[in-house]
Each structure stands twice: as structure tokens, then as C-alpha cells.
Amino acid sequence: MLSRVANSIYWLGRYLERAENYARFIDVNFNLMQDLPGDLKEQWLPLIATTGDLELYKSKYQGFERQNVLFFLVFDAENPNSMISSIKFARENARIIRENLSKETWEKSNELHYMMQHGLEKKVWKKEDPRPFFEKVKNQILLIYGIADSSVARVEGWYFRQLGQYLERADKTSRVLDVKYHILLPSDQEVGTPLDFLHWMALLKSVTAFNTYRRVYGNIDPACVVEFLVLNKYFPRSIYFCIKKAEHCLHNISGNLGGGYMNSAEKAIGELRSRLEFSEVGELIGYGLHEYLDNLQVKINQISDLVDTTFFTIRDNQVQQSQSQS
């Protein structure tokens, strides 16, 4: 496979996953607002912190009013990680490799792009309840995933898209967990209260984990939530699960099915997967959850850089790709 084709497929997976996660975060935050006590203000700062674009937001806006936050996260073309930017970049990557995609995948990606443009024209961020729009976008992206799952051959292109999707998902799961642990709760006095329960519940719902978590653990306990979202071997949005799947994709791309590693990207992701596999939740919390997750995000970014240097050739006419750094 040509490196430019592989590069576009990889970033198609990352950008779609990024946009879907943003739609998920925003939708859950709206639901959380409905349950907050009347004396608490709406909390939109955590959403900006989740994305890693807090400094960019502060350079453009004063305060964290709902409409400003929604516009920045969803429709601000000057924010390279906004939903409209991510979907625009995903569509452009799909256009570049259109001959490598199924007709249905291209059509649904195109529809998603125009869905965002329609939302911009209708000024969705100003609506009293924009949740139906975010639900529609999320479902459109899941539809694209479903079409790919049922129609794409499991060859190099498939594994590059999956690799991008799982690395992006691991990064976003770590960010939403980090924000809850440090920012979302108003004060230490609220720990263990019904409000604390609501926040942990919202966090689990933001990654579609609430029902599965309750079946595994029952009551909501912070340490159990951390264990579930970081170390669980079976939940498809846990960090460990995503890293293991990404490692599997790398091995299939390299043809390395005998174990070990064949390049620096495989070596780095194997080390991270091994560290997660043999970690216990007490060690994570004892180390400092924020420090642990921050270090984890750095390692995921390093793996992405190694994927780039190992498999992709930079060309003058290649679309510039970037990932959120924090």
C-alpha cells in the first residue's frame, strides 16, 4: 500500500473517532446539567479541558458560557480539533483515497460533512436543546463504522483505520477520566455525595460504559471506575483494550504474527500494553492519577509519531495532519 494512502486511511479513523467523542461528551454534559442542583452553575470548562485546547479557547473567548463553548468545540473552523474541522479533515482524507473506499462509506462521509454545514447554518449552538443534532452526528459516524465492519476486507487499509481509531479512543478516554478526577467536582466536601455520584455516572455515560460497569461492579466507586476505564480487558473503550487492539493492528500491518517487535512503533506500543496489562488500580492511584494519565497521553502521542515515521512518507502535496497535544 502507498504510504500516502495508508496515511489518509489512518487519519480518517482518527478524525472520525475524535468527532464522535466530542458529540458524546457534549450530549452527556447536557444530560448532566438536567440533574444538577439549582444552586450550581452549568459546568462547561471541563469539556474544553477534556480536549486539551484550553489555552486556545482562552485566547479567543472570555468565560465559559455555554454558547461560546459549544461553538468552539463544534463549529469553530479556527479550532483544528473542533467537530466541524475533524469531519472536514476526515472527508478530505476520504476524498484523497476515494478509490480505496466503498461507495457507501464515501457517501455517508459526505453526508456527515453536509450535516455539519447544515448545523452551522441553523446555528445549532444557540438552540435551547441541541442534543438531537449531536445524537444524529454520533449515529452517522457509527453508521460509517458499521458499513466498514461489514464491507471492508481485513487487509492493510482496514488495520490502518482501526489503528487510528483505537489510538484516538485511548487518548480521549484518558482525557475525560483525568478531567473528572481534577476539575469536575466543585470541592472536596462533595466527595461521596449524590452530586459526586452524578458526576461519576456522567463520566461513565460519556464513554457508553454505565450499564456495563454496573453489571460488573454494581455500586459506583471511584477506584472501580478508574480500574474499569483504564485496565479492563474486555470493555472496548478502556485504555488497555484500545492499546491492545492498536498493537494487534500494527502486527498485522507489519506481518509480525510471531510476537516481539519489528519496528519502533511496535516496540513502544508493546511496552505500554505490557505496563497496562500488569498494573493494578492501587498503583495508578498511588502514583497519582493525573500524573499517570498525563504520562499515558504523552506515550500515546509518541506512538502516533512513531507510526508516522515508520509507515508514512511526508510529501509536499499531502494534507497536513495533526493530533491534539496537551
Sequence and secondary structure as in RCSB ss.txt:
>XXXX:A:sequence
MLSRVANSIYWLGRYLERAENYARFIDVNFNLMQDLPGDLKEQWLPLIATTGDLELYKSKYQGFERQNVLFFLVF
DAENPNSMISSIKFARENARIIRENLSKETWEKSNELHYMMQHGLEKKVWKKEDPRPFFEKVKNQILLIYGIADS
SVARVEGWYFRQLGQYLERADKTSRVLDVKYHILLPSDQEVGTPLDFLHWMALLKSVTAFNTYRRVYGNIDPACV
VEFLVLNKYFPRSIYFCIKKAEHCLHNISGNLGGGYMNSAEKAIGELRSRLEFSEVGELIGYGLHEYLDNLQVKI
NQISDLVDTTFFTIRDNQVQQSQSQS
>XXXX:A:secstr
  HHHHHHHHHHHHHHHHHHHHHHHHHHHHHHHHHS TTS    HHHHHHHT HHHHHHH SS  HHHHHIIIII
 TTSTTSHHHHHHHHHHHHHHTGGGS HHHHHHHHHHHHHHHHHHHTTGGGSS  HHHHHHHHHHHHHHHHHHHH
HS SSHHHHHHHHHHHHHHHHHHHHHHHHIIIIISS GGGTTSHHHHHHHHHHHHHTT HHHHHHHH S  HHHH
HHHHHH SS TTSHHHHHHHHHHHHHHHHT  SSS SSHHHHHHHHHHHHHHT  HHHHHHH HHHHHHHHHHHH
HHHHHHHHHHH    TTS        
